[in-house]
Amino acid sequence: MKVTTDACLFGAWVANEVKNQKSKVKTVLDIGAGTGLLSLMCSQKNPSAVIDAIEVDEEACEQAKENVSVSPFADRVNLINADARTFSFTKKYPVIISNPPFYETEIISDDPKKNVAHHHSGLLLKELFNIIRANLSPAGFFYLLLPFKRNEEIREIIFKQDLLLAKTVFVKQSPNHKYFRFMIQGKLQTDEPLQTTIDEISIWNDQEEYTDEFNAMLSDYYLVK
């Protein structure tokens, strides 16, 4: 699968959020790791974290293993070729990250691998939230990149799963575009009051250049700055 700009933005945001947590994160679960982008970006910013990255597609998992093996973080990313819906995880995770399939009711592709990665033939969002709830530690956080057009539906699913939203960042392609993605930080339902923070970011400015905010978030991942 192609590496998308919004996935890179999400990876950078997640890596910073994990880095800025009060206590150092020791373990991370990446659900639907694809070719390893999120795991590698998170590893770069969080040298104390070991990441378990699970991917159902065998070829994508092999590509992720190759990508990880030639990175400086090879000893801190464990690739698992399995279905997260049936895999028995042996621990609870303080951080769970995912860039899940977006499209559950739309026209599917002729490519079955793309259908698993992007469509309803792969992991449904309700199933993903079940996995998160079962494997997140009591004080842990989960991070997701999601399509804005499913915003209300997703918030309803989160509420029904006894989960809470801590942060939401709405993403625009430019200041003149509507939101097309949103990134969330969430946690398990607790009795403690939680104030949700809301922000937004544009990838491009009016001059069709990357915004200063986008550049600041991604600069550490560029080979040439």
Contacts in CASP RR format, 6 or more apart in sequence:
PFRMAT RR
TARGET T0000
AUTHOR 0000-0000-0000
METHOD contacts of the structure
MODEL  1
MKVTTDACLFGAWVANEVKNQKSKVKTVLDIGAGTGLLSLMCSQKNPSAV
IDAIEVDEEACEQAKENVSVSPFADRVNLINADARTFSFTKKYPVIISNP
PFYETEIISDDPKKNVAHHHSGLLLKELFNIIRANLSPAGFFYLLLPFKR
NEEIREIIFKQDLLLAKTVFVKQSPNHKYFRFMIQGKLQTDEPLQTTIDE
ISIWNDQEEYTDEFNAMLSDYYLVK
1 34 0 8 1.000
1 35 0 8 1.000
1 60 0 8 1.000
1 113 0 8 1.000
1 114 0 8 1.000
1 117 0 8 1.000
3 35 0 8 1.000
3 37 0 8 1.000
5 203 0 8 1.000
6 145 0 8 1.000
6 171 0 8 1.000
6 180 0 8 1.000
6 181 0 8 1.000
6 203 0 8 1.000
7 37 0 8 1.000
7 38 0 8 1.000
7 99 0 8 1.000
7 145 0 8 1.000
8 37 0 8 1.000
8 41 0 8 1.000
8 218 0 8 1.000
8 221 0 8 1.000
9 171 0 8 1.000
9 183 0 8 1.000
9 201 0 8 1.000
9 203 0 8 1.000
9 214 0 8 1.000
9 217 0 8 1.000
9 218 0 8 1.000
10 38 0 8 1.000
10 99 0 8 1.000
10 143 0 8 1.000
10 145 0 8 1.000
10 181 0 8 1.000
10 183 0 8 1.000
11 37 0 8 1.000
11 38 0 8 1.000
11 41 0 8 1.000
11 42 0 8 1.000
11 97 0 8 1.000
12 41 0 8 1.000
12 217 0 8 1.000
12 218 0 8 1.000
12 220 0 8 1.000
12 221 0 8 1.000
13 143 0 8 1.000
13 169 0 8 1.000
13 183 0 8 1.000
13 217 0 8 1.000
14 38 0 8 1.000
14 41 0 8 1.000
14 42 0 8 1.000
14 97 0 8 1.000
14 143 0 8 1.000
14 183 0 8 1.000
15 41 0 8 1.000
15 42 0 8 1.000
15 44 0 8 1.000
15 45 0 8 1.000
15 46 0 8 1.000
16 45 0 8 1.000
16 217 0 8 1.000
17 141 0 8 1.000
17 143 0 8 1.000
17 167 0 8 1.000
17 185 0 8 1.000
18 25 0 8 1.000
18 28 0 8 1.000
18 42 0 8 1.000
18 45 0 8 1.000
18 46 0 8 1.000
18 49 0 8 1.000
18 95 0 8 1.000
18 143 0 8 1.000
19 45 0 8 1.000
19 46 0 8 1.000
21 95 0 8 1.000
21 141 0 8 1.000
24 46 0 8 1.000
24 48 0 8 1.000
24 49 0 8 1.000
25 46 0 8 1.000
25 48 0 8 1.000
25 49 0 8 1.000
25 94 0 8 1.000
25 95 0 8 1.000
26 48 0 8 1.000
26 49 0 8 1.000
26 50 0 8 1.000
26 94 0 8 1.000
27 49 0 8 1.000
27 50 0 8 1.000
27 51 0 8 1.000
27 52 0 8 1.000
27 91 0 8 1.000
27 93 0 8 1.000
27 94 0 8 1.000
27 95 0 8 1.000
28 39 0 8 1.000
28 42 0 8 1.000
28 46 0 8 1.000
28 49 0 8 1.000
28 50 0 8 1.000
28 51 0 8 1.000
28 52 0 8 1.000
28 93 0 8 1.000
28 94 0 8 1.000
28 95 0 8 1.000
28 96 0 8 1.000
28 97 0 8 1.000
29 51 0 8 1.000
29 52 0 8 1.000
29 53 0 8 1.000
29 54 0 8 1.000
29 89 0 8 1.000
29 93 0 8 1.000
29 95 0 8 1.000
29 96 0 8 1.000
29 97 0 8 1.000
29 135 0 8 1.000
30 36 0 8 1.000
30 38 0 8 1.000
30 39 0 8 1.000
30 42 0 8 1.000
30 51 0 8 1.000
30 52 0 8 1.000
30 53 0 8 1.000
30 54 0 8 1.000
30 96 0 8 1.000
30 97 0 8 1.000
30 98 0 8 1.000
31 54 0 8 1.000
31 84 0 8 1.000
31 96 0 8 1.000
31 97 0 8 1.000
31 98 0 8 1.000
31 100 0 8 1.000
31 123 0 8 1.000
31 128 0 8 1.000
31 131 0 8 1.000
31 132 0 8 1.000
32 53 0 8 1.000
32 54 0 8 1.000
32 55 0 8 1.000
32 56 0 8 1.000
32 84 0 8 1.000
32 98 0 8 1.000
32 99 0 8 1.000
32 100 0 8 1.000
32 123 0 8 1.000
33 39 0 8 1.000
33 53 0 8 1.000
33 54 0 8 1.000
33 55 0 8 1.000
33 60 0 8 1.000
33 61 0 8 1.000
33 64 0 8 1.000
33 79 0 8 1.000
34 55 0 8 1.000
34 57 0 8 1.000
34 60 0 8 1.000
34 61 0 8 1.000
34 63 0 8 1.000
34 64 0 8 1.000
34 117 0 8 1.000
35 60 0 8 1.000
35 63 0 8 1.000
35 64 0 8 1.000
35 67 0 8 1.000
36 53 0 8 1.000
36 55 0 8 1.000
36 64 0 8 1.000
36 67 0 8 1.000
36 68 0 8 1.000
36 77 0 8 1.000
37 99 0 8 1.000
38 53 0 8 1.000
38 97 0 8 1.000
38 98 0 8 1.000
38 99 0 8 1.000
39 51 0 8 1.000
39 53 0 8 1.000
39 64 0 8 1.000
39 68 0 8 1.000
39 77 0 8 1.000
40 67 0 8 1.000
40 68 0 8 1.000
40 71 0 8 1.000
40 73 0 8 1.000
40 77 0 8 1.000
41 221 0 8 1.000
42 49 0 8 1.000
42 51 0 8 1.000
42 97 0 8 1.000
43 49 0 8 1.000
43 51 0 8 1.000
43 71 0 8 1.000
43 73 0 8 1.000
43 76 0 8 1.000
43 77 0 8 1.000
44 72 0 8 1.000
44 73 0 8 1.000
44 220 0 8 1.000
44 221 0 8 1.000
45 220 0 8 1.000
47 76 0 8 1.000
49 76 0 8 1.000
49 95 0 8 1.000
50 76 0 8 1.000
50 77 0 8 1.000
50 78 0 8 1.000
51 76 0 8 1.000
51 77 0 8 1.000
51 78 0 8 1.000
52 78 0 8 1.000
52 80 0 8 1.000
52 89 0 8 1.000
52 93 0 8 1.000
53 64 0 8 1.000
53 77 0 8 1.000
53 78 0 8 1.000
53 79 0 8 1.000
53 80 0 8 1.000
54 80 0 8 1.000
54 82 0 8 1.000
54 84 0 8 1.000
54 87 0 8 1.000
55 61 0 8 1.000
55 64 0 8 1.000
55 79 0 8 1.000
55 80 0 8 1.000
55 81 0 8 1.000
56 81 0 8 1.000
56 82 0 8 1.000
56 83 0 8 1.000
56 84 0 8 1.000
56 116 0 8 1.000
56 122 0 8 1.000
56 123 0 8 1.000
57 113 0 8 1.000
57 116 0 8 1.000
57 117 0 8 1.000
58 81 0 8 1.000
59 113 0 8 1.000
60 113 0 8 1.000
60 117 0 8 1.000
61 79 0 8 1.000
61 80 0 8 1.000
61 81 0 8 1.000
62 81 0 8 1.000
64 79 0 8 1.000
65 79 0 8 1.000
68 74 0 8 1.000
68 77 0 8 1.000
68 79 0 8 1.000
71 77 0 8 1.000
80 87 0 8 1.000
84 123 0 8 1.000
84 128 0 8 1.000
84 131 0 8 1.000
85 123 0 8 1.000
85 127 0 8 1.000
85 131 0 8 1.000
89 134 0 8 1.000
89 135 0 8 1.000
92 135 0 8 1.000
92 136 0 8 1.000
92 137 0 8 1.000
92 138 0 8 1.000
93 135 0 8 1.000
93 136 0 8 1.000
93 137 0 8 1.000
93 140 0 8 1.000
94 136 0 8 1.000
94 137 0 8 1.000
94 139 0 8 1.000
94 140 0 8 1.000
94 141 0 8 1.000
95 140 0 8 1.000
95 141 0 8 1.000
95 142 0 8 1.000
95 143 0 8 1.000
96 132 0 8 1.000
96 135 0 8 1.000
96 136 0 8 1.000
96 141 0 8 1.000
96 142 0 8 1.000
96 143 0 8 1.000
97 142 0 8 1.000
97 143 0 8 1.000
97 144 0 8 1.000
98 128 0 8 1.000
98 132 0 8 1.000
98 142 0 8 1.000
98 143 0 8 1.000
98 144 0 8 1.000
98 145 0 8 1.000
99 144 0 8 1.000
99 145 0 8 1.000
100 123 0 8 1.000
100 125 0 8 1.000
100 128 0 8 1.000
100 144 0 8 1.000
100 145 0 8 1.000
100 146 0 8 1.000
101 116 0 8 1.000
101 117 0 8 1.000
101 118 0 8 1.000
101 119 0 8 1.000
101 120 0 8 1.000
101 122 0 8 1.000
101 123 0 8 1.000
101 124 0 8 1.000
101 125 0 8 1.000
102 118 0 8 1.000
102 146 0 8 1.000
102 147 0 8 1.000
102 150 0 8 1.000
103 118 0 8 1.000
103 119 0 8 1.000
103 120 0 8 1.000
103 147 0 8 1.000
104 119 0 8 1.000
104 120 0 8 1.000
104 124 0 8 1.000
104 125 0 8 1.000
105 120 0 8 1.000
106 119 0 8 1.000
108 115 0 8 1.000
108 119 0 8 1.000
108 120 0 8 1.000
108 121 0 8 1.000
109 115 0 8 1.000
109 118 0 8 1.000
109 119 0 8 1.000
112 121 0 8 1.000
115 121 0 8 1.000
115 122 0 8 1.000
116 122 0 8 1.000
125 146 0 8 1.000
125 150 0 8 1.000
125 154 0 8 1.000
125 157 0 8 1.000
126 157 0 8 1.000
128 144 0 8 1.000
129 157 0 8 1.000
129 158 0 8 1.000
129 161 0 8 1.000
129 163 0 8 1.000
130 161 0 8 1.000
132 142 0 8 1.000
132 161 0 8 1.000
132 163 0 8 1.000
133 161 0 8 1.000
133 162 0 8 1.000
133 163 0 8 1.000
133 188 0 8 1.000
136 142 0 8 1.000
136 187 0 8 1.000
136 188 0 8 1.000
138 188 0 8 1.000
139 187 0 8 1.000
140 187 0 8 1.000
140 188 0 8 1.000
141 166 0 8 1.000
141 185 0 8 1.000
141 186 0 8 1.000
141 187 0 8 1.000
142 163 0 8 1.000
142 185 0 8 1.000
142 186 0 8 1.000
142 187 0 8 1.000
143 183 0 8 1.000
143 184 0 8 1.000
143 185 0 8 1.000
143 186 0 8 1.000
144 183 0 8 1.000
144 184 0 8 1.000
145 181 0 8 1.000
145 182 0 8 1.000
145 183 0 8 1.000
146 154 0 8 1.000
146 181 0 8 1.000
146 182 0 8 1.000
146 183 0 8 1.000
146 184 0 8 1.000
147 180 0 8 1.000
147 181 0 8 1.000
148 170 0 8 1.000
148 171 0 8 1.000
148 178 0 8 1.000
148 179 0 8 1.000
148 180 0 8 1.000
148 181 0 8 1.000
148 182 0 8 1.000
149 180 0 8 1.000
151 182 0 8 1.000
155 165 0 8 1.000
158 164 0 8 1.000
158 165 0 8 1.000
158 186 0 8 1.000
162 188 0 8 1.000
162 189 0 8 1.000
163 186 0 8 1.000
163 187 0 8 1.000
163 188 0 8 1.000
163 189 0 8 1.000
164 186 0 8 1.000
164 187 0 8 1.000
164 188 0 8 1.000
164 189 0 8 1.000
164 190 0 8 1.000
164 194 0 8 1.000
164 196 0 8 1.000
165 184 0 8 1.000
165 185 0 8 1.000
165 186 0 8 1.000
165 196 0 8 1.000
166 185 0 8 1.000
166 186 0 8 1.000
166 187 0 8 1.000
166 194 0 8 1.000
166 196 0 8 1.000
166 197 0 8 1.000
167 184 0 8 1.000
167 185 0 8 1.000
167 186 0 8 1.000
167 196 0 8 1.000
167 197 0 8 1.000
167 198 0 8 1.000
167 199 0 8 1.000
168 182 0 8 1.000
168 183 0 8 1.000
168 184 0 8 1.000
168 185 0 8 1.000
168 196 0 8 1.000
168 197 0 8 1.000
168 198 0 8 1.000
168 199 0 8 1.000
169 182 0 8 1.000
169 183 0 8 1.000
169 184 0 8 1.000
169 198 0 8 1.000
169 199 0 8 1.000
169 200 0 8 1.000
169 201 0 8 1.000
170 179 0 8 1.000
170 181 0 8 1.000
170 182 0 8 1.000
170 198 0 8 1.000
170 199 0 8 1.000
170 200 0 8 1.000
170 201 0 8 1.000
171 179 0 8 1.000
171 180 0 8 1.000
171 181 0 8 1.000
171 182 0 8 1.000
171 183 0 8 1.000
171 200 0 8 1.000
171 201 0 8 1.000
171 202 0 8 1.000
171 203 0 8 1.000
172 178 0 8 1.000
172 179 0 8 1.000
172 180 0 8 1.000
172 200 0 8 1.000
172 201 0 8 1.000
172 202 0 8 1.000
172 203 0 8 1.000
173 180 0 8 1.000
173 202 0 8 1.000
173 203 0 8 1.000
173 204 0 8 1.000
174 202 0 8 1.000
174 203 0 8 1.000
174 204 0 8 1.000
174 205 0 8 1.000
174 206 0 8 1.000
174 208 0 8 1.000
175 202 0 8 1.000
175 205 0 8 1.000
175 206 0 8 1.000
176 206 0 8 1.000
177 202 0 8 1.000
179 200 0 8 1.000
187 194 0 8 1.000
201 211 0 8 1.000
201 213 0 8 1.000
201 214 0 8 1.000
202 211 0 8 1.000
202 213 0 8 1.000
202 214 0 8 1.000
203 210 0 8 1.000
203 211 0 8 1.000
203 214 0 8 1.000
204 210 0 8 1.000
204 211 0 8 1.000
204 214 0 8 1.000
205 211 0 8 1.000
210 218 0 8 1.000
219 225 0 8 1.000
END
